[in-house]
Amino acid sequence: MFVIQNEARPGEIQNALYDLMRDGVAGVRVCSAYITMSGSEILFDGIRRSAPNGDDERVRKTVVTSLDFGLTDPAALAFWTNMPHCRVLVAGVPLLERGNLVPHTAFHPKLYVFDKPDGTVGSLVGSANLTNRGLTINSEVAWCERDHGRGDGVNVAWDAAVQTAVPLTQDILDRYRALHRRAARARPTEETEPVPAPAVGPPRRYAPFGDADIEPGAYSQMWVQSRGLQGGARTQLELPRRSHRFFGAAYQDYDFDRVDHIAEPVLVSGRRTWRDRPLTWHGDNAMERINLPSLAMGGFAYENSLILFRRVAPNTFELRVYPWDSDSARAYVEASRRAGLVFRVGRNSNRIAGFLP
């Protein structure tokens, strides 16, 4: 299937990569013209959550990139090099001898291959680099193939795409790092610049979601800003009133002055599944809440974050958590703002929430 990403549809490449890993992953092969730390961390989080028993060291990893134009982040090369069970190869090594990182012919493929535990292969091929913008707001087009069978044709394509790359050594990395610093002012940087901060302003600028005339169930993604969660384990996220409709539930008893059960949406992250996370009404403060999985349960740290719910099947929602000032969080908030889909969580709240198609 085609995957289309742009500023109005952020994170679609990221979604496709995570979807390809959701059934488990035995090996990951990435061939990307350029890579950054932010892009690498996004992919690695998906690998970690999809690895057998969360053991990312058991996943075979191959990362192939280039030194062209000095766009690849040396820190990202070191990140993958220091990772267990990972091979790193680079194209463009002859550029180091010339002392000039502008190539005569560029290394420019973008191919992501996922070897699954059952021996089948999935892939994504298109325009997106393993960079912060490539996985968030760049206008990108890719083709996602969930099942190539045993992947013989994919393996042939992979071998052809990476044939000019050589194994990264410490000497190559040191020489590249030195030349990378000297070339920093001259190279184009749009691909690797941070995603701009969203132009959202203070929460009081936005109408409370409970007063908004929209249907939450019409959207496939909902995000909520988190500062500090409720409950002893700090895993109870206060949601805007009527958020339950995004999760496919129906509730009307807002006059109830105590805690009332609404639904139990299934939450997933990688291979983790939680079926016992209740969505409830709390009459004491007139808010809905959802109990999120704790760190001990394989969940996340939620403080000062953007918490994203993405519908992936009926009553099943992928849970993702990003630091509030991260590239991904900025991309989601700005896309919702441009669509007029940012709201204050409650009448007296200092948090915002939003929707995406």
C-alpha positions as CSV (number, residue, x, y, z in Angstrom):
1,M,0.0,0.0,0.0
2,F,1.1,3.6,-0.5
3,V,2.2,5.6,2.5
4,I,1.8,9.4,2.2
5,Q,3.3,11.8,4.7
6,N,3.4,15.6,4.9
7,E,3.0,18.4,7.5
8,A,-0.8,17.7,7.5
9,R,-0.3,14.0,7.9
10,P,2.8,13.7,10.1
11,G,4.4,10.5,11.2
12,E,2.9,8.3,8.5
13,I,6.3,6.8,7.6
14,Q,6.9,6.1,11.3
15,N,3.5,4.5,11.5
16,A,4.3,2.1,8.6
17,L,7.6,1.1,10.1
18,Y,6.0,0.3,13.5
19,D,3.1,-1.6,11.8
20,L,5.7,-3.8,10.0
21,M,7.2,-4.7,13.3
22,R,4.1,-5.2,15.4
23,D,4.0,-9.0,14.8
24,G,7.5,-9.3,16.0
25,V,10.9,-8.8,14.4
26,A,14.0,-11.1,14.1
27,G,16.1,-8.8,11.8
28,V,16.0,-5.2,10.7
29,R,17.9,-3.9,7.6
30,V,18.0,-0.1,6.9
31,C,19.5,1.4,3.8
32,S,19.1,5.2,4.1
33,A,21.1,7.9,2.3
34,Y,21.3,9.9,5.6
35,I,20.6,9.1,9.2
36,T,20.2,11.3,12.4
37,M,20.1,10.5,16.1
38,S,16.4,11.5,16.3
39,G,15.5,9.2,13.4
40,S,17.6,6.4,14.8
41,E,16.0,6.7,18.3
42,I,12.5,6.5,16.7
43,L,13.3,3.3,14.8
44,F,15.1,1.7,17.7
45,D,12.2,2.3,20.1
46,G,10.1,0.3,17.7
47,I,12.7,-2.5,17.5
48,R,12.9,-2.7,21.3
49,R,9.2,-2.9,21.7
50,S,8.8,-5.5,19.0
51,A,11.8,-7.7,19.9
52,P,11.2,-11.1,21.4
53,N,10.6,-10.5,25.2
54,G,11.7,-6.9,24.6
55,D,15.3,-8.1,24.1
56,D,16.6,-5.9,21.3
57,E,20.0,-7.6,21.4
58,R,18.4,-10.7,19.9
59,V,17.4,-8.7,16.8
60,R,19.9,-8.7,13.9
61,K,20.5,-5.2,12.8
62,T,22.2,-3.8,9.7
63,V,22.4,-0.1,9.0
64,V,23.7,1.2,5.7
65,T,24.1,4.9,5.0
66,S,26.5,7.4,3.4
67,L,28.9,10.2,4.2
68,D,27.7,12.3,1.3
69,F,27.4,16.0,1.9
70,G,28.1,15.4,5.6
71,L,24.4,15.0,6.3
72,T,24.6,11.8,8.3
73,D,25.1,12.5,12.0
74,P,28.3,11.0,13.4
75,A,26.6,10.4,16.7
76,A,24.0,8.2,14.9
77,L,26.8,6.2,13.4
78,A,28.3,5.7,16.8
79,F,24.9,4.8,18.2
80,W,24.4,1.9,15.9
81,T,28.1,0.8,16.0
82,N,27.9,0.4,19.8
83,M,24.7,-1.6,19.6
84,P,25.0,-5.4,20.1
85,H,24.3,-7.6,17.0
86,C,24.5,-4.6,14.6
87,R,26.5,-4.1,11.4
88,V,27.1,-0.6,10.1
89,L,28.2,0.1,6.5
90,V,28.9,3.4,4.8
91,A,29.1,4.6,1.3
92,G,31.3,7.5,0.2
93,V,34.5,6.6,2.0
94,P,36.7,7.8,-0.9
95,L,35.4,11.3,-0.1
96,L,37.5,11.3,3.0
97,E,40.7,11.1,1.0
98,R,39.6,14.1,-1.1
99,G,38.7,16.1,2.0
100,N,35.4,17.1,0.4
101,L,32.1,15.4,1.2
102,V,30.3,16.5,-2.0
103,P,30.1,13.3,-4.2
104,H,30.2,13.0,-8.0
105,T,27.3,10.5,-7.8
106,A,25.2,10.4,-4.6
107,F,24.2,7.3,-2.6
108,H,20.5,7.9,-2.3
109,P,18.4,4.7,-1.6
110,K,15.8,4.4,1.2
111,L,14.9,0.8,1.9
112,Y,13.7,-0.7,5.1
113,V,13.5,-4.5,5.4
114,F,12.0,-6.4,8.3
115,D,12.8,-10.2,8.8
116,K,10.0,-11.6,10.9
117,P,10.2,-14.5,13.4
118,D,8.2,-16.8,11.0
119,G,10.8,-16.4,8.2
120,T,8.7,-14.0,6.1
121,V,9.8,-10.5,5.1
122,G,8.2,-7.1,5.0
123,S,9.5,-3.9,3.6
124,L,9.1,-0.2,3.1
125,V,10.7,1.5,0.1
126,G,10.3,5.2,-0.9
127,S,11.7,8.6,-0.3
128,A,12.1,8.8,3.5
129,N,15.5,8.9,5.1
130,L,16.1,7.7,8.7
131,T,16.0,11.3,9.9
132,N,13.9,13.3,12.3
133,R,12.1,15.1,9.4
134,G,12.0,12.0,7.2
135,L,9.9,10.2,9.9
136,T,7.7,13.2,10.9
137,I,7.0,16.2,8.6
138,N,8.8,15.8,5.3
139,S,6.6,15.2,2.3
140,E,7.3,11.6,1.6
141,V,5.9,8.8,-0.5
142,A,6.6,5.1,0.1
143,W,5.3,1.6,-0.7
144,C,4.7,-0.7,2.3
145,E,4.6,-4.4,1.6
146,R,3.7,-6.4,4.7
147,D,4.5,-9.9,3.3
148,H,7.0,-10.8,0.6
149,G,7.0,-14.5,1.6
150,R,10.5,-15.6,2.1
151,G,11.8,-12.4,0.5
152,D,14.1,-13.7,-2.2
153,G,13.5,-10.8,-4.4
154,V,13.9,-8.4,-1.5
155,N,17.3,-9.9,-0.7
156,V,18.5,-9.5,-4.3
157,A,17.4,-5.8,-4.3
158,W,19.1,-5.2,-0.9
159,D,22.4,-6.7,-2.1
160,A,22.3,-4.5,-5.2
161,A,21.4,-1.3,-3.2
162,V,24.2,-1.6,-0.7
163,Q,27.1,-3.0,-2.9
164,T,29.1,0.3,-2.8
165,A,29.1,0.5,1.0
166,V,31.9,-0.8,3.2
167,P,32.0,-1.7,6.9
168,L,32.4,1.3,9.2
169,T,35.6,1.3,11.2
170,Q,36.7,3.5,14.0
171,D,39.2,5.1,11.7
172,I,36.5,6.0,9.1
173,L,34.3,7.4,11.9
174,D,37.0,9.5,13.4
175,R,38.0,10.9,10.0
176,Y,34.4,11.6,9.0
177,R,33.7,13.3,12.4
178,A,36.6,15.7,11.9
179,L,35.6,16.5,8.3
180,H,31.9,16.8,9.3
181,R,32.8,19.5,11.8
182,R,34.8,21.5,9.3
183,A,32.1,21.2,6.7
184,A,29.2,22.1,9.0
185,R,28.7,25.7,7.7
186,A,28.7,24.8,4.0
187,R,26.4,21.8,3.9
188,P,22.6,22.0,3.4
189,T,20.8,21.2,6.7
190,E,17.1,21.2,6.1
191,E,16.9,17.4,6.2
192,T,18.5,17.2,9.7
193,E,17.2,20.4,11.3
194,P,14.8,19.9,14.3
195,V,11.1,20.1,13.6
196,P,10.0,23.7,14.4
197,A,8.1,24.3,17.6
198,P,4.3,24.4,17.0
199,A,2.6,27.9,17.1
200,V,0.1,26.8,19.7
201,G,0.3,29.5,22.4
202,P,-1.2,29.1,25.9
203,P,-4.0,26.6,26.6
204,R,-6.5,29.3,27.4
205,R,-6.5,30.3,23.7
206,Y,-8.4,27.1,22.9
207,A,-12.0,26.1,23.6
208,P,-12.6,23.2,26.1
209,F,-13.0,20.0,24.1
210,G,-16.2,19.2,25.9
211,D,-17.7,22.3,24.2
212,A,-16.4,21.4,20.7
213,D,-18.8,20.4,18.0
214,I,-16.8,17.5,16.6
215,E,-17.2,13.7,16.6
216,P,-14.1,12.1,18.2
217,G,-14.8,8.8,16.6
218,A,-14.3,10.3,13.1
219,Y,-10.5,10.6,13.7
220,S,-7.9,7.9,13.8
221,Q,-5.5,9.5,16.1
222,M,-5.9,11.5,19.4
223,W,-3.1,13.0,21.4
224,V,-3.2,14.5,24.9
225,Q,-0.6,16.6,26.6
226,S,0.6,15.2,29.9
227,R,2.3,17.1,32.7
228,G,1.9,14.8,35.7
229,L,-0.6,11.9,35.8
230,Q,-3.0,11.0,38.6
231,G,-3.1,7.9,40.9
232,G,-0.6,6.3,43.2
233,A,1.4,4.9,40.2
234,R,1.0,8.1,38.2
235,T,-0.6,6.3,35.3
236,Q,-4.1,7.8,35.3
237,L,-4.4,10.2,32.4
238,E,-7.2,12.8,32.6
239,L,-9.0,13.0,29.3
240,P,-11.4,15.6,27.9
241,R,-15.0,14.9,28.4
242,R,-16.4,12.9,25.5
243,S,-13.0,11.3,24.7
244,H,-14.7,7.9,25.2
245,R,-16.3,8.4,21.8
246,F,-12.8,8.2,20.2
247,F,-12.5,4.8,21.8
248,G,-15.8,3.7,20.3
249,A,-17.8,3.8,23.6
250,A,-21.1,5.5,24.5
251,Y,-21.6,7.2,27.8
252,Q,-24.2,9.7,29.0
253,D,-24.3,9.6,32.8
254,Y,-22.3,12.7,33.5
255,D,-24.4,13.5,36.5
256,F,-22.9,10.5,38.4
257,D,-20.8,12.0,41.2
258,R,-18.5,9.0,41.7
259,V,-16.3,6.7,39.6
260,D,-18.1,5.0,36.8
261,H,-16.7,2.4,34.3
262,I,-17.1,3.3,30.6
263,A,-15.0,0.8,28.6
264,E,-11.7,-1.1,28.3
265,P,-10.0,-0.3,25.0
266,V,-7.2,-2.6,24.0
267,L,-3.8,-0.8,24.0
268,V,-0.8,-2.1,22.1
269,S,2.8,-1.1,21.7
270,G,5.1,-3.3,19.6
271,R,4.3,-6.9,20.8
272,R,2.9,-5.7,24.1
273,T,-0.9,-5.8,24.6
274,W,-2.9,-4.5,27.5
275,R,-6.6,-5.6,27.8
276,D,-7.3,-4.4,31.3
277,R,-6.8,-0.6,31.1
278,P,-10.2,0.9,32.2
279,L,-11.6,4.1,30.8
280,T,-13.7,5.7,33.6
281,W,-15.8,8.7,34.5
282,H,-14.7,10.6,37.6
283,G,-17.6,12.6,39.0
284,D,-15.5,14.4,41.6
285,N,-13.7,16.5,39.0
286,A,-16.0,15.9,36.0
287,M,-13.2,14.3,33.9
288,E,-12.7,11.1,32.1
289,R,-9.6,9.0,32.8
290,I,-7.8,6.1,31.3
291,N,-5.4,3.9,33.3
292,L,-2.2,3.5,31.3
293,P,0.3,0.7,31.6
294,S,3.1,1.4,34.1
295,L,6.8,1.0,33.4
296,A,6.7,-2.2,35.4
297,M,4.0,-3.5,33.0
298,G,6.1,-2.6,29.9
299,G,4.5,0.9,29.5
300,F,6.1,4.3,29.5
301,A,7.2,7.3,31.6
302,Y,4.4,9.8,31.0
303,E,5.5,13.0,32.7
304,N,5.8,16.1,30.4
305,S,4.9,14.2,27.2
306,L,2.6,13.9,24.3
307,I,0.5,10.7,24.7
308,L,-0.8,9.4,21.3
309,F,-3.5,6.9,20.7
310,R,-3.8,5.6,17.1
311,R,-6.6,3.3,16.1
312,V,-5.2,0.2,14.4
313,A,-8.2,-2.2,14.6
314,P,-11.7,-2.1,16.1
315,N,-11.3,-1.3,19.9
316,T,-7.5,-1.6,19.5
317,F,-5.2,1.4,19.8
318,E,-1.5,1.8,19.5
319,L,0.0,3.7,22.4
320,R,2.9,6.0,21.8
321,V,4.6,8.5,24.2
322,Y,7.0,11.3,23.1
323,P,8.7,14.0,25.2
324,W,6.7,17.2,24.8
325,D,9.6,19.0,23.1
326,S,10.5,16.1,20.7
327,D,10.4,16.3,16.9
328,S,7.4,13.9,16.8
329,A,5.4,15.7,19.4
330,R,6.0,19.1,17.7
331,A,4.9,17.6,14.3
332,Y,1.6,16.2,15.7
333,V,0.7,19.3,17.6
334,E,1.3,21.6,14.7
335,A,-0.7,19.4,12.3
336,S,-3.7,19.5,14.6
337,R,-3.3,23.3,15.1
338,R,-3.4,23.8,11.3
339,A,-6.5,21.7,11.0
340,G,-8.2,23.6,13.8
341,L,-8.3,20.4,16.0
342,V,-6.5,21.6,19.2
343,F,-8.6,21.9,22.3
344,R,-8.1,22.6,26.0
345,V,-8.5,19.4,28.0
346,G,-11.0,21.0,30.4
347,R,-12.4,24.4,31.3
348,N,-9.7,25.0,33.9
349,S,-7.0,22.9,32.4
350,N,-3.4,24.0,31.5
351,R,-3.1,21.2,29.0
352,I,-4.2,20.7,25.4
353,A,-5.3,17.8,23.3
354,G,-5.9,17.2,19.6
355,F,-6.9,15.0,16.8
356,L,-5.5,13.9,13.4
357,P,-7.1,11.9,10.5
